[in-house]
Amino acid sequence: MLRLFKFLIYLAVIGFIGLAGYAYVGPFFGADFSAPSEETRVPVTLDAD
């Protein structure tokens, strides 16, 4: 049971390192992580009675 727990911890650490590495190296390979930027205008009616 301890070996399985240790294996899962190692797998989680390797996964985290891989995800962080992809976040840094991804833009060099064409992955775009920026949020889409577009302006949205919505008319608002205020009731100030």
Backbone as numpy.savetxt, mean C-alpha at the origin, in Angstrom:
# Nx Ny Nz CAx CAy CAz Cx Cy Cz
5.44 -27.94 16.79 4.61 -26.75 16.79 5.49 -25.50 16.79
6.57 -25.54 17.54 7.47 -24.40 17.59 8.13 -24.17 16.24
8.45 -25.26 15.52 9.07 -25.12 14.20 8.11 -24.44 13.23
6.83 -24.77 13.30 5.84 -24.15 12.43 5.70 -22.67 12.75
5.66 -22.33 14.02 5.55 -20.94 14.45 6.77 -20.15 13.99
7.95 -20.72 14.13 9.19 -20.08 13.70 9.18 -19.87 12.18
8.71 -20.88 11.44 8.63 -20.79 9.99 7.69 -19.66 9.57
6.56 -19.53 10.24 5.61 -18.47 9.91 6.18 -17.08 10.22
6.93 -16.98 11.30 7.58 -15.70 11.62 8.60 -15.34 10.55
9.43 -16.31 10.15 10.42 -16.06 9.09 9.73 -15.69 7.79
8.65 -16.35 7.46 7.92 -16.06 6.23 7.33 -14.65 6.27
6.81 -14.24 7.41 6.26 -12.88 7.54 7.36 -11.83 7.40
8.53 -12.08 8.00 9.64 -11.13 7.90 10.13 -11.02 6.46
10.27 -12.16 5.79 10.71 -12.14 4.39 9.67 -11.45 3.51
8.40 -11.67 3.77 7.34 -11.00 3.03 7.36 -9.50 3.23
7.59 -9.06 4.46 7.66 -7.63 4.73 8.85 -7.00 4.03
9.99 -7.67 4.06 11.18 -7.15 3.37 10.94 -7.10 1.87
10.28 -8.12 1.32 9.97 -8.12 -0.10 9.01 -7.00 -0.48
8.02 -6.76 0.34 7.06 -5.69 0.07 7.71 -4.32 0.15
8.56 -4.12 1.15 9.28 -2.84 1.26 10.24 -2.66 0.09
10.91 -3.73 -0.32 11.80 -3.64 -1.48 11.04 -3.32 -2.74
9.88 -3.91 -2.93 9.07 -3.62 -4.11 8.59 -2.18 -4.10
8.28 -1.64 -2.93 7.84 -0.25 -2.84 8.94 0.70 -3.27
10.20 0.37 -2.97 11.31 1.23 -3.35 11.76 1.01 -4.79
11.75 -0.22 -5.27 12.29 -0.55 -6.58 11.20 -0.57 -7.65
9.95 -0.69 -7.26 8.84 -0.80 -8.21 8.76 0.31 -9.24
8.93 1.58 -8.86 8.85 2.65 -9.86 9.90 2.54 -10.97
11.01 1.90 -10.72 12.03 1.72 -11.76 11.57 0.72 -12.81
10.61 -0.15 -12.46 10.11 -1.16 -13.38 8.72 -0.83 -13.93
8.27 0.41 -13.72 7.01 0.85 -14.30 5.81 0.78 -13.38
5.97 0.41 -12.14 4.84 0.39 -11.21 4.62 1.81 -10.69
3.42 2.31 -10.82 3.10 3.68 -10.39 2.24 3.61 -9.14
2.76 4.10 -8.03 2.06 4.04 -6.76 1.41 5.36 -6.37
1.47 6.36 -7.24 0.90 7.66 -6.89 -0.63 7.61 -6.98
-1.26 8.40 -6.16 -2.71 8.46 -6.17 -3.18 9.21 -7.41
-4.30 8.79 -7.98 -4.80 9.52 -9.15 -5.24 10.92 -8.75
-4.80 11.91 -9.50 -5.11 13.29 -9.15 -6.02 13.88 -10.23
-7.24 14.12 -9.83 -8.19 14.79 -10.70 -9.10 15.66 -9.84
-9.43 16.81 -10.38 -10.24 17.75 -9.63 -11.71 17.38 -9.76
-12.42 17.42 -8.65 -13.84 17.11 -8.64 -14.59 18.30 -8.07
-15.55 18.81 -8.84 -16.36 19.93 -8.37 -17.81 19.46 -8.26
-18.35 19.61 -7.06 -19.72 19.19 -6.80 -20.45 20.39 -6.20
-21.58 20.81 -6.79 -22.31 21.93 -6.20 -22.97 21.51 -4.87
-22.92 22.42 -3.93 -23.47 22.15 -2.60 -24.50 23.21 -2.25
-25.65 22.78 -1.79 -26.70 23.71 -1.35 -26.72 23.71 0.18
-26.54 24.89 0.76 -26.53 25.01 2.22 -27.85 25.57 2.70
-28.46 24.92 3.67 -29.68 25.40 4.29 -29.30 26.05 5.61
-29.34 27.39 5.65 -28.95 28.12 6.85 -30.16 28.75 7.52
-31.20 28.01 7.66 -32.41 28.54 8.29 -32.36 28.41 9.77
